[in-house]
Amino acid sequence: MLVLLPPSEGKASGGAGPALSPGLEGLSLPGLNEARSTVLEELVGLCSGDGDKAREVLGLSEGLRGEVAKNAGLRGAPTMPAGRLYTGVLYDALGLGSLDGAAAERAARSLLVFSGLWGALRVTDEVPSYRCPMGVKLPGTGALGAFWRGPMASVMPEAAGSNLVLDLRSAAYAAAWKPGGEVAGRTAAVRVLQVKVVDGVEKRSVVSHFNKATKGRLTRDLLVSGAEPAGPQELVEALEGLGYRVEATAPQRAGRPWQVDVLVTDVH
């Protein structure tokens, strides 16, 4: 199973790992390193110059000016594993730091975090804290979602192998790679829907903030249970066995992913 996660705007500070190597050796998915270096160099250059321009490009408020300085120093900054770097609702619910040995090994093998700067990372990859959402349009590189499609197209099918792809990404990060062909047929794109009964009629709506918590919890539950679903139908069975209410819709055309809806009544 390969689980695709969004990153979080919230990131831990500090880190005790060594600075990035010049060629980014040591990061997983080395086929992305050339593209990573391109984005990294432009981001560092942008943030080393006009701070106001950098804030505008990155969509940062005056109160987040410190993020610009942080980006300017990325090459020499200390690093930490991506699994500790990302914080926020989804990662709080996922609780990587409290997983036992077997579940932690499955997380290291199964989880990929998408990133505007790095493309995608394993949770064991050591990188510095940064600020660069996928929705950013850099002056030279352009829109990052479009930029990453080429590198991802050659790297991600190999990363997926013959496994189920569980896609928990938000729309901005999903734009960087859309599974196609045979991989799409074993990809499950998950939505979290809140169910309410109004005047005897069941109504469903997309939840935003709490959608992240549910995705974090279900990922943790799958890792702890040791479930290894081979495809979308087996995923539905595994989630139902873990107490989730799930509905799956098969694609109407080849080359499209399955839609898997997780239905919740209480959002917390």
Number of C-alpha atoms within 10 A of each C-alpha: 24 21 21 23 26 24 27 18 12 15 17 15 14 13 18 12 14 14 18 19 11 8 12 16 10 12 20 17 17 14 14 22 19 13 19 20 16 14 24 20 13 16 25 19 15 22 23 16 13 11 16 15 13 23 19 12 16 22 15 16 11 11 7 12 14 13 20 26 17 17 23 23 16 21 16 12 20 19 21 22 18 22 24 18 23 22 19 16 18 23 25 15 18 24 16 19 11 9 16 12 10 12 19 18 12 20 25 15 15 20 22 25 22 25 22 25 21 21 26 27 24 21 23 18 17 25 24 27 22 23 20 23 20 27 17 19 18 17 11 11 15 12 15 24 22 15 19 25 16 13 18 21 15 12 15 18 17 11 15 18 12 15 18 23 28 26 24 23 21 17 12 16 26 20 17 23 20 19 21 16 13 14 21 20 21 24 28 27 21 21 22 23 21 19 18 15 10 8 7 7 8 9 12 15 11 13 16 13 12 19 22 23 21 23 23 21 17 18 23 21 18 20 24 17 13 12 16 16 19 14 19 24 17 14 23 21 13 18 19 14 10 14 10 15 14 19 14 17 13 15 13 9 8 12 17 21 27 23 18 23 18 23 19 20 12 9 13 9
